[in-house]
């Protein structure tokens, strides 16, 4: 998918992991401003994440999500899901393995497994939405 390759290419522009993390923090700050406070409820909560995180599944096909976390880094990771999948058909994520997506985005080895667990659960939530 072109959007995933674009995100990976953007991350590749940063020569150090610290710069990639700063980019994620910037994305996370943007995400935190866009998520409605009233949607931070149980049905949108991403269980298994190391921080408190939510995904609002606005539409399943085409995909339309909104995400946020109390951790700006996790918010940035989740915002990458918005960047990659918003506006795409549901079929674009239905058979995507979360670990494969992490690799395709260029995040493998750069982000702790605890942070990636919530990312994995968010993908599964998107896949299970009818």
N, CA, C and O atoms as a GROMACS GRO file, in nm:
protein
  520
    1UNK      N    1   0.085  -0.119   0.000
    1UNK     CA    2   0.000   0.000   0.000
    1UNK      C    3   0.089   0.124   0.000
    1UNK      O    4   0.185   0.132   0.077
    2UNK      N    5   0.058   0.220  -0.084
    2UNK     CA    6   0.141   0.339  -0.101
    2UNK      C    7   0.155   0.423   0.025
    2UNK      O    8   0.263   0.475   0.052
    3UNK      N    9   0.046   0.437   0.102
    3UNK     CA   10   0.053   0.520   0.222
    3UNK      C   11   0.151   0.462   0.324
    3UNK      O   12   0.224   0.537   0.389
    4UNK      N   13   0.153   0.331   0.337
    4UNK     CA   14   0.245   0.267   0.432
    4UNK      C   15   0.388   0.289   0.387
    4UNK      O   16   0.476   0.316   0.469
    5UNK      N   17   0.414   0.276   0.258
    5UNK     CA   18   0.549   0.299   0.205
    5UNK      C   19   0.591   0.444   0.227
    5UNK      O   20   0.707   0.470   0.258
    6UNK      N   21   0.499   0.538   0.211
    6UNK     CA   22   0.529   0.680   0.233
    6UNK      C   23   0.568   0.705   0.379
    6UNK      O   24   0.663   0.778   0.406
    7UNK      N   25   0.496   0.644   0.472
    7UNK     CA   26   0.528   0.661   0.614
    7UNK      C   27   0.666   0.601   0.643
    7UNK      O   28   0.747   0.663   0.712
    8UNK      N   29   0.691   0.483   0.590
    8UNK     CA   30   0.821   0.419   0.609
    8UNK      C   31   0.933   0.505   0.552
    8UNK      O   32   1.038   0.521   0.614
    9UNK      N   33   0.912   0.560   0.432
    9UNK     CA   34   1.012   0.647   0.370
    9UNK      C   35   1.038   0.772   0.453
    9UNK      O   36   1.151   0.818   0.464
   10UNK      N   37   0.932   0.827   0.512
   10UNK     CA   38   0.948   0.945   0.598
   10UNK      C   39   1.032   0.909   0.719
   10UNK      O   40   1.123   0.984   0.755
   11UNK      N   41   1.003   0.796   0.782
   11UNK     CA   42   1.082   0.754   0.899
   11UNK      C   43   1.228   0.729   0.861
   11UNK      O   44   1.319   0.755   0.940
   12UNK      N   45   1.250   0.679   0.740
   12UNK     CA   46   1.387   0.653   0.693
   12UNK      C   47   1.469   0.782   0.677
   12UNK      O   48   1.592   0.778   0.677
   13UNK      N   49   1.400   0.894   0.664
   13UNK     CA   50   1.470   1.022   0.650
   13UNK      C   51   1.543   1.063   0.778
   13UNK      O   52   1.637   1.141   0.775
   14UNK      N   53   1.497   1.009   0.891
   14UNK     CA   54   1.557   1.044   1.020
   14UNK      C   55   1.675   0.950   1.047
   14UNK      O   56   1.657   0.828   1.055
   15UNK      N   57   1.796   1.006   1.062
   15UNK     CA   58   1.915   0.921   1.075
   15UNK      C   59   1.929   0.850   1.210
   15UNK      O   60   2.006   0.754   1.221
   16UNK      N   61   1.857   0.895   1.312
   16UNK     CA   62   1.872   0.832   1.444
   16UNK      C   63   1.736   0.794   1.500
   16UNK      O   64   1.634   0.850   1.462
   17UNK      N   65   1.737   0.696   1.592
   17UNK     CA   66   1.613   0.657   1.660
   17UNK      C   67   1.554   0.773   1.738
   17UNK      O   68   1.432   0.786   1.747
   18UNK      N   69   1.640   0.855   1.795
   18UNK     CA   70   1.591   0.970   1.873
   18UNK      C   71   1.510   1.065   1.784
   18UNK      O   72   1.406   1.117   1.826
   19UNK      N   73   1.555   1.086   1.663
   19UNK     CA   74   1.482   1.174   1.572
   19UNK      C   75   1.348   1.111   1.531
   19UNK      O   76   1.249   1.182   1.514
   20UNK      N   77   1.346   0.978   1.515
   20UNK     CA   78   1.220   0.909   1.484
   20UNK      C   79   1.122   0.925   1.600
   20UNK      O   80   1.003   0.947   1.579
   21UNK      N   81   1.173   0.912   1.722
   21UNK     CA   82   1.087   0.929   1.840
   21UNK      C   83   1.033   1.072   1.848
   21UNK      O   84   0.917   1.092   1.884
   22UNK      N   85   1.116   1.170   1.815
   22UNK     CA   86   1.069   1.309   1.815
   22UNK      C   87   0.957   1.328   1.713
   22UNK      O   88   0.860   1.400   1.739
   23UNK      N   89   0.970   1.262   1.598
   23UNK     CA   90   0.866   1.268   1.496
   23UNK      C   91   0.737   1.206   1.550
   23UNK      O   92   0.629   1.262   1.531
   24UNK      N   93   0.748   1.091   1.618
   24UNK     CA   94   0.630   1.026   1.677
   24UNK      C   95   0.565   1.116   1.782
   24UNK      O   96   0.442   1.124   1.790
   25UNK      N   97   0.647   1.184   1.861
   25UNK     CA   98   0.594   1.278   1.961
   25UNK      C   99   0.516   1.390   1.892
   25UNK      O  100   0.407   1.427   1.937
   26UNK      N  101   0.570   1.443   1.782
   26UNK     CA  102   0.500   1.548   1.709
   26UNK      C  103   0.366   1.498   1.654
   26UNK      O  104   0.265   1.567   1.663
   27UNK      N  105   0.366   1.376   1.598
   27UNK     CA  106   0.240   1.317   1.551
   27UNK      C  107   0.142   1.297   1.667
   27UNK      O  108   0.023   1.323   1.654
   28UNK      N  109   0.196   1.252   1.780
   28UNK     CA  110   0.112   1.228   1.898
   28UNK      C  111   0.046   1.354   1.950
   28UNK      O  112  -0.070   1.350   1.991
   29UNK      N  113   0.118   1.464   1.948
   29UNK     CA  114   0.060   1.591   1.993
   29UNK      C  115  -0.056   1.631   1.903
   29UNK      O  116  -0.159   1.681   1.950
   30UNK      N  117  -0.039   1.608   1.774
   30UNK     CA  118  -0.147   1.639   1.678
   30UNK      C  119  -0.269   1.552   1.707
   30UNK      O  120  -0.382   1.601   1.707
   31UNK      N  121  -0.246   1.423   1.731
   31UNK     CA  122  -0.354   1.330   1.760
   31UNK      C  123  -0.430   1.369   1.885
   31UNK      O  124  -0.553   1.364   1.887
   32UNK      N  125  -0.358   1.408   1.989
   32UNK     CA  126  -0.422   1.441   2.116
   32UNK      C  127  -0.514   1.562   2.103
   32UNK      O  128  -0.611   1.573   2.178
   33UNK      N  129  -0.487   1.650   2.012
   33UNK     CA  130  -0.572   1.768   1.992
   33UNK      C  131  -0.700   1.734   1.917
   33UNK      O  132  -0.799   1.807   1.926
   34UNK      N  133  -0.699   1.624   1.841
   34UNK     CA  134  -0.810   1.592   1.753
   34UNK      C  135  -0.910   1.491   1.807
   34UNK      O  136  -1.013   1.467   1.745
   35UNK      N  137  -0.880   1.430   1.922
   35UNK     CA  138  -0.968   1.324   1.973
   35UNK      C  139  -1.069   1.383   2.071
   35UNK      O  140  -1.030   1.450   2.167
   36UNK      N  141  -1.199   1.358   2.048
   36UNK     CA  142  -1.301   1.413   2.137
   36UNK      C  143  -1.295   1.351   2.278
   36UNK      O  144  -1.292   1.228   2.292
   37UNK      N  145  -1.293   1.431   2.377
   37UNK     CA  146  -1.284   1.386   2.517
   37UNK      C  147  -1.397   1.290   2.553
   37UNK      O  148  -1.376   1.194   2.627
   38UNK      N  149  -1.517   1.315   2.502
   38UNK     CA  150  -1.632   1.232   2.536
   38UNK      C  151  -1.622   1.090   2.477
   38UNK      O  152  -1.700   1.002   2.515
   39UNK      N  153  -1.529   1.067   2.385
   39UNK     CA  154  -1.511   0.935   2.325
   39UNK      C  155  -1.405   0.852   2.397
   39UNK      O  156  -1.373   0.741   2.353
   40UNK      N  157  -1.351   0.904   2.506
   40UNK     CA  158  -1.257   0.826   2.588
   40UNK      C  159  -1.338   0.740   2.683
   40UNK      O  160  -1.345   0.765   2.803
   41UNK      N  161  -1.400   0.637   2.625
   41UNK     CA  162  -1.487   0.549   2.702
   41UNK      C  163  -1.448   0.404   2.676
   41UNK      O  164  -1.371   0.375   2.585
   42UNK      N  165  -1.503   0.315   2.757
   42UNK     CA  166  -1.464   0.174   2.757
   42UNK      C  167  -1.471   0.107   2.620
   42UNK      O  168  -1.381   0.033   2.583
   43UNK      N  169  -1.578   0.133   2.545
   43UNK     CA  170  -1.594   0.064   2.416
   43UNK      C  171  -1.485   0.102   2.316
   43UNK      O  172  -1.463   0.030   2.218
   44UNK      N  173  -1.418   0.213   2.338
   44UNK     CA  174  -1.310   0.259   2.249
   44UNK      C  175  -1.171   0.234   2.307
   44UNK      O  176  -1.070   0.262   2.242
   45UNK      N  177  -1.167   0.182   2.429
   45UNK     CA  178  -1.039   0.162   2.499
   45UNK      C  179  -0.960   0.048   2.436
   45UNK      O  180  -1.015  -0.057   2.404
   46UNK      N  181  -0.831   0.069   2.418
   46UNK     CA  182  -0.742  -0.032   2.361
   46UNK      C  183  -0.679  -0.108   2.477
   46UNK      O  184  -0.587  -0.058   2.542
   47UNK      N  185  -0.728  -0.227   2.503
   47UNK     CA  186  -0.676  -0.309   2.613
   47UNK      C  187  -0.543  -0.372   2.572
   47UNK      O  188  -0.524  -0.410   2.457
   48UNK      N  189  -0.451  -0.381   2.668
   48UNK     CA  190  -0.321  -0.441   2.640
   48UNK      C  191  -0.213  -0.339   2.611
   48UNK      O  192  -0.096  -0.374   2.600
   49UNK      N  193  -0.252  -0.215   2.598
   49UNK     CA  194  -0.154  -0.110   2.573
   49UNK      C  195  -0.087  -0.073   2.706
   49UNK      O  196  -0.150  -0.081   2.812
   50UNK      N  197   0.039  -0.033   2.700
   50UNK     CA  198   0.112   0.003   2.822
   50UNK      C  199   0.065   0.137   2.879
   50UNK      O  200   0.094   0.169   2.994
   51UNK      N  201  -0.008   0.213   2.800
   51UNK     CA  202  -0.066   0.338   2.848
   51UNK      C  203  -0.216   0.335   2.819
   51UNK      O  204  -0.266   0.240   2.759
   52UNK      N  205  -0.285   0.437   2.859
   52UNK     CA  206  -0.428   0.446   2.828
   52UNK      C  207  -0.440   0.494   2.683
   52UNK      O  208  -0.383   0.597   2.646
   53UNK      N  209  -0.513   0.420   2.603
   53UNK     CA  210  -0.527   0.454   2.462
   53UNK      C  211  -0.667   0.419   2.414
   53UNK      O  212  -0.730   0.326   2.464
   54UNK      N  213  -0.714   0.496   2.316
   54UNK     CA  214  -0.847   0.477   2.261
   54UNK      C  215  -0.843   0.483   2.110
   54UNK      O  216  -0.760   0.553   2.051
   55UNK      N  217  -0.934   0.410   2.048
   55UNK     CA  218  -0.953   0.418   1.903
   55UNK      C  219  -1.103   0.434   1.878
   55UNK      O  220  -1.183   0.351   1.921
   56UNK      N  221  -1.138   0.539   1.810
   56UNK     CA  222  -1.277   0.564   1.773
   56UNK      C  223  -1.296   0.515   1.630
   56UNK      O  224  -1.237   0.570   1.537
   57UNK      N  225  -1.377   0.412   1.615
   57UNK     CA  226  -1.404   0.354   1.484
   57UNK      C  227  -1.526   0.424   1.425
   57UNK      O  228  -1.639   0.384   1.450
   58UNK      N  229  -1.501   0.527   1.347
   58UNK     CA  230  -1.607   0.611   1.293
   58UNK      C  231  -1.680   0.542   1.178
   58UNK      O  232  -1.802   0.547   1.170
   59UNK      N  233  -1.603   0.477   1.091
   59UNK     CA  234  -1.660   0.409   0.975
   59UNK      C  235  -1.572   0.290   0.941
   59UNK      O  236  -1.450   0.297   0.951
   60UNK      N  237  -1.635   0.178   0.901
   60UNK     CA  238  -1.555   0.059   0.872
   60UNK      C  239  -1.517   0.046   0.724
   60UNK      O  240  -1.415  -0.015   0.693
   61UNK      N  241  -1.596   0.104   0.632
   61UNK     CA  242  -1.563   0.090   0.491
   61UNK      C  243  -1.622   0.206   0.411
   61UNK      O  244  -1.743   0.207   0.387
   62UNK      N  245  -1.541   0.302   0.371
   62UNK     CA  246  -1.397   0.308   0.390
   62UNK      C  247  -1.363   0.334   0.537
   62UNK      O  248  -1.442   0.390   0.613
   63UNK      N  249  -1.244   0.292   0.573
   63UNK     CA  250  -1.197   0.306   0.711
   63UNK      C  251  -1.188   0.453   0.749
   63UNK      O  252  -1.136   0.535   0.674
   64UNK      N  253  -1.239   0.483   0.867
   64UNK     CA  254  -1.224   0.617   0.925
   64UNK      C  255  -1.211   0.597   1.076
   64UNK      O  256  -1.305   0.557   1.143
   65UNK      N  257  -1.092   0.627   1.128
   65UNK     CA  258  -1.066   0.613   1.270
   65UNK      C  259  -1.009   0.742   1.326
   65UNK      O  260  -0.960   0.827   1.252
   66UNK      N  261  -1.016   0.753   1.457
   66UNK     CA  262  -0.952   0.861   1.532
   66UNK      C  263  -0.890   0.794   1.654
   66UNK      O  264  -0.953   0.708   1.716
   67UNK      N  265  -0.767   0.831   1.688
   67UNK     CA  266  -0.695   0.763   1.796
   67UNK      C  267  -0.632   0.864   1.890
   67UNK      O  268  -0.610   0.980   1.856
   68UNK      N  269  -0.602   0.814   2.013
   68UNK     CA  270  -0.533   0.898   2.110
   68UNK      C  271  -0.481   0.809   2.222
   68UNK      O  272  -0.531   0.699   2.244
   69UNK      N  273  -0.381   0.858   2.292
   69UNK     CA  274  -0.327   0.791   2.410
   69UNK      C  275  -0.281   0.899   2.507
   69UNK      O  276  -0.259   1.014   2.468
   70UNK      N  277  -0.267   0.860   2.635
   70UNK     CA  278  -0.211   0.957   2.730
   70UNK      C  279  -0.059   0.965   2.716
   70UNK      O  280   0.004   1.050   2.779
   71UNK      N  281   0.000   0.878   2.636
   71UNK     CA  282   0.142   0.882   2.601
   71UNK      C  283   0.154   0.943   2.462
   71UNK      O  284   0.092   0.893   2.368
   72UNK      N  285   0.233   1.048   2.446
   72UNK     CA  286   0.244   1.110   2.314
   72UNK      C  287   0.312   1.017   2.214
   72UNK      O  288   0.282   1.024   2.095
   73UNK      N  289   0.401   0.932   2.259
   73UNK     CA  290   0.465   0.838   2.166
   73UNK      C  291   0.363   0.736   2.116
   73UNK      O  292   0.357   0.709   1.996
   74UNK      N  293   0.282   0.682   2.205
   74UNK     CA  294   0.178   0.588   2.163
   74UNK      C  295   0.076   0.659   2.076
   74UNK      O  296   0.029   0.602   1.977
   75UNK      N  297   0.041   0.782   2.110
   75UNK     CA  298  -0.049   0.860   2.024
   75UNK      C  299   0.009   0.873   1.884
   75UNK      O  300  -0.063   0.863   1.784
   76UNK      N  301   0.139   0.895   1.876
   76UNK     CA  302   0.205   0.905   1.746
   76UNK      C  303   0.199   0.774   1.668
   76UNK      O  304   0.174   0.774   1.548
   77UNK      N  305   0.223   0.663   1.737
   77UNK     CA  306   0.214   0.532   1.672
   77UNK      C  307   0.073   0.509   1.619
   77UNK      O  308   0.054   0.466   1.504
   78UNK      N  309  -0.025   0.537   1.703
   78UNK     CA  310  -0.164   0.516   1.661
   78UNK      C  311  -0.204   0.611   1.549
   78UNK      O  312  -0.284   0.576   1.462
   79UNK      N  313  -0.149   0.733   1.552
   79UNK     CA  314  -0.180   0.829   1.446
   79UNK      C  315  -0.130   0.778   1.311
   79UNK      O  316  -0.188   0.809   1.206
   80UNK      N  317  -0.023   0.698   1.315
   80UNK     CA  318   0.025   0.637   1.190
   80UNK      C  319  -0.081   0.546   1.130
   80UNK      O  320  -0.090   0.534   1.008
   81UNK      N  321  -0.161   0.481   1.215
   81UNK     CA  322  -0.272   0.400   1.163
   81UNK      C  323  -0.372   0.488   1.090
   81UNK      O  324  -0.424   0.451   0.985
   82UNK      N  325  -0.400   0.605   1.147
   82UNK     CA  326  -0.491   0.699   1.080
   82UNK      C  327  -0.434   0.738   0.944
   82UNK      O  328  -0.505   0.737   0.843
   83UNK      N  329  -0.305   0.774   0.943
   83UNK     CA  330  -0.241   0.816   0.819
   83UNK      C  331  -0.244   0.706   0.714
   83UNK      O  332  -0.268   0.732   0.596
   84UNK      N  333  -0.221   0.582   0.757
   84UNK     CA  334  -0.212   0.470   0.664
   84UNK      C  335  -0.348   0.422   0.613
   84UNK      O  336  -0.359   0.383   0.497
   85UNK      N  337  -0.451   0.424   0.698
   85UNK     CA  338  -0.574   0.355   0.662
   85UNK      C  339  -0.697   0.443   0.644
   85UNK      O  340  -0.792   0.400   0.578
   86UNK      N  341  -0.700   0.564   0.699
   86UNK     CA  342  -0.820   0.646   0.679
   86UNK      C  343  -0.844   0.670   0.530
   86UNK      O  344  -0.754   0.712   0.456
   87UNK      N  345  -0.967   0.643   0.490
   87UNK     CA  346  -1.005   0.659   0.350
   87UNK      C  347  -0.984   0.536   0.265
   87UNK      O  348  -1.024   0.532   0.149
   88UNK      N  349  -0.920   0.433   0.321
   88UNK     CA  350  -0.894   0.309   0.248
   88UNK      C  351  -1.009   0.210   0.267
   88UNK      O  352  -1.080   0.217   0.368
   89UNK      N  353  -1.028   0.119   0.173
   89UNK     CA  354  -1.132   0.017   0.192
   89UNK      C  355  -1.096  -0.077   0.307
   89UNK      O  356  -0.978  -0.099   0.335
   90UNK      N  357  -1.197  -0.131   0.373
   90UNK     CA  358  -1.173  -0.220   0.486
   90UNK      C  359  -1.088  -0.339   0.445
   90UNK      O  360  -1.011  -0.391   0.526
   91UNK      N  361  -1.100  -0.382   0.322
   91UNK     CA  362  -1.021  -0.497   0.274
   91UNK      C  363  -0.870  -0.471   0.284
   91UNK      O  364  -0.792  -0.565   0.286
   92UNK      N  365  -0.830  -0.344   0.289
   92UNK     CA  366  -0.687  -0.312   0.296
   92UNK      C  367  -0.626  -0.352   0.430
   92UNK      O  368  -0.504  -0.367   0.439
   93UNK      N  369  -0.707  -0.371   0.532
   93UNK     CA  370  -0.654  -0.410   0.663
   93UNK      C  371  -0.701  -0.549   0.707
   93UNK      O  372  -0.643  -0.607   0.799
   94UNK      N  373  -0.804  -0.601   0.644
   94UNK     CA  374  -0.864  -0.727   0.689
   94UNK      C  375  -0.765  -0.841   0.708
   94UNK      O  376  -0.774  -0.913   0.807
   95UNK      N  377  -0.672  -0.858   0.618
   95UNK     CA  378  -0.580  -0.970   0.626
   95UNK      C  379  -0.438  -0.927   0.662
   95UNK      O  380  -0.344  -1.005   0.649
   96UNK      N  381  -0.422  -0.804   0.707
   96UNK     CA  382  -0.290  -0.753   0.741
   96UNK      C  383  -0.249  -0.806   0.878
   96UNK      O  384  -0.320  -0.785   0.977
   97UNK      N  385  -0.137  -0.872   0.884
   97UNK     CA  386  -0.082  -0.918   1.011
   97UNK      C  387  -0.022  -0.798   1.084
   97UNK      O  388   0.062  -0.728   1.026
   98UNK      N  389  -0.062  -0.772   1.209
   98UNK     CA  390  -0.011  -0.655   1.280
   98UNK      C  391   0.143  -0.649   1.286
   98UNK      O  392   0.200  -0.541   1.273
   99UNK      N  393   0.209  -0.761   1.304
   99UNK     CA  394   0.356  -0.760   1.308
   99UNK      C  395   0.414  -0.723   1.172
   99UNK      O  396   0.516  -0.655   1.164
  100UNK      N  397   0.348  -0.769   1.065
  100UNK     CA  398   0.393  -0.734   0.930
  100UNK      C  399   0.377  -0.584   0.906
  100UNK      O  400   0.463  -0.520   0.845
  101UNK      N  401   0.266  -0.528   0.954
  101UNK     CA  402   0.244  -0.384   0.940
  101UNK      C  403   0.352  -0.306   1.014
  101UNK      O  404   0.402  -0.206   0.962
  102UNK      N  405   0.386  -0.349   1.132
  102UNK     CA  406   0.491  -0.282   1.210
  102UNK      C  407   0.621  -0.282   1.131
  102UNK      O  408   0.691  -0.180   1.125
  103UNK      N  409   0.654  -0.395   1.070
  103UNK     CA  410   0.775  -0.405   0.988
  103UNK      C  411   0.764  -0.316   0.864
  103UNK      O  412   0.858  -0.243   0.832
  104UNK      N  413   0.649  -0.322   0.795
  104UNK     CA  414   0.629  -0.242   0.674
  104UNK      C  415   0.638  -0.092   0.701
  104UNK      O  416   0.684  -0.016   0.616
  105UNK      N  417   0.594  -0.051   0.820
  105UNK     CA  418   0.601   0.091   0.856
  105UNK      C  419   0.744   0.132   0.896
  105UNK      O  420   0.774   0.250   0.910
  106UNK      N  421   0.831   0.033   0.912
  106UNK     CA  422   0.969   0.064   0.950
  106UNK      C  423   0.986   0.084   1.099
  106UNK      O  424   1.080   0.150   1.142
  107UNK      N  425   0.895   0.026   1.179
  107UNK     CA  426   0.900   0.045   1.324
  107UNK      C  427   0.966  -0.070   1.398
  107UNK      O  428   1.001  -0.056   1.515
  108UNK      N  429   0.983  -0.183   1.331
  108UNK     CA  430   1.043  -0.298   1.397
  108UNK      C  431   1.182  -0.266   1.451
  108UNK      O  432   1.266  -0.213   1.378
  109UNK      N  433   1.204  -0.297   1.578
  109UNK     CA  434   1.334  -0.272   1.639
  109UNK      C  435   1.354  -0.132   1.693
  109UNK      O  436   1.452  -0.105   1.761
  110UNK      N  437   1.262  -0.043   1.663
  110UNK     CA  438   1.276   0.096   1.708
  110UNK      C  439   1.187   0.129   1.827
  110UNK      O  440   1.216   0.222   1.902
  111UNK      N  441   1.080   0.054   1.844
  111UNK     CA  442   0.980   0.082   1.946
  111UNK      C  443   0.971  -0.040   2.038
  111UNK      O  444   0.979  -0.154   1.992
  112UNK      N  445   0.955  -0.015   2.168
  112UNK     CA  446   0.949  -0.127   2.263
  112UNK      C  447   0.827  -0.215   2.238
  112UNK      O  448   0.725  -0.169   2.187
  113UNK      N  449   0.840  -0.341   2.276
  113UNK     CA  450   0.730  -0.436   2.256
  113UNK      C  451   0.607  -0.395   2.336
  113UNK      O  452   0.495  -0.420   2.293
  114UNK      N  453   0.626  -0.331   2.452
  114UNK     CA  454   0.512  -0.286   2.532
  114UNK      C  455   0.430  -0.182   2.456
  114UNK      O  456   0.307  -0.184   2.459
  115UNK      N  457   0.499  -0.091   2.388
  115UNK     CA  458   0.426   0.012   2.313
  115UNK      C  459   0.360  -0.047   2.189
  115UNK      O  460   0.251  -0.005   2.150
  116UNK      N  461   0.426  -0.143   2.127
  116UNK     CA  462   0.371  -0.202   2.005
  116UNK      C  463   0.251  -0.292   2.032
  116UNK      O  464   0.172  -0.316   1.941
  117UNK      N  465   0.236  -0.342   2.154
  117UNK     CA  466   0.123  -0.429   2.188
  117UNK      C  467  -0.010  -0.357   2.166
  117UNK      O  468  -0.102  -0.415   2.109
  118UNK      N  469  -0.020  -0.234   2.211
  118UNK     CA  470  -0.144  -0.157   2.190
  118UNK      C  471  -0.170  -0.131   2.043
  118UNK      O  472  -0.286  -0.131   1.999
  119UNK      N  473  -0.065  -0.108   1.967
  119UNK     CA  474  -0.074  -0.089   1.822
  119UNK      C  475  -0.136  -0.214   1.759
  119UNK      O  476  -0.224  -0.206   1.674
  120UNK      N  477  -0.088  -0.330   1.802
  120UNK     CA  478  -0.136  -0.459   1.756
  120UNK      C  479  -0.286  -0.476   1.788
  120UNK      O  480  -0.363  -0.518   1.702
  121UNK      N  481  -0.326  -0.443   1.910
  121UNK     CA  482  -0.466  -0.455   1.951
  121UNK      C  483  -0.553  -0.359   1.870
  121UNK      O  484  -0.664  -0.396   1.830
  122UNK      N  485  -0.506  -0.238   1.845
  122UNK     CA  486  -0.583  -0.140   1.767
  122UNK      C  487  -0.609  -0.192   1.626
  122UNK      O  488  -0.719  -0.176   1.573
  123UNK      N  489  -0.509  -0.255   1.566
  123UNK     CA  490  -0.526  -0.313   1.433
  123UNK      C  491  -0.632  -0.421   1.436
  123UNK      O  492  -0.719  -0.427   1.349
  124UNK      N  493  -0.625  -0.506   1.537
  124UNK     CA  494  -0.724  -0.614   1.549
  124UNK      C  495  -0.865  -0.558   1.570
  124UNK      O  496  -0.962  -0.613   1.518
  125UNK      N  497  -0.877  -0.447   1.644
  125UNK     CA  498  -1.007  -0.384   1.664
  125UNK      C  499  -1.061  -0.335   1.530
  125UNK      O  500  -1.180  -0.349   1.502
  126UNK      N  501  -0.975  -0.278   1.447
  126UNK     CA  502  -1.016  -0.230   1.316
  126UNK      C  503  -1.060  -0.348   1.227
  126UNK      O  504  -1.159  -0.338   1.154
  127UNK      N  505  -0.987  -0.458   1.236
  127UNK     CA  506  -1.018  -0.576   1.154
  127UNK      C  507  -1.150  -0.640   1.195
  127UNK      O  508  -1.222  -0.693   1.111
  128UNK      N  509  -1.181  -0.636   1.324
  128UNK     CA  510  -1.302  -0.702   1.374
  128UNK      C  511  -1.426  -0.617   1.359
  128UNK      O  512  -1.537  -0.666   1.381
  129UNK      N  513  -1.412  -0.492   1.322
  129UNK     CA  514  -1.528  -0.404   1.303
  129UNK      C  515  -1.605  -0.446   1.180
  129UNK      O  516  -1.547  -0.463   1.073
  130UNK      N  517  -1.732  -0.461   1.195
  130UNK     CA  518  -1.818  -0.500   1.081
  130UNK      C  519  -1.866  -0.380   1.006
  130UNK      O  520  -1.939  -0.393   0.908
   0.00000   0.00000   0.00000
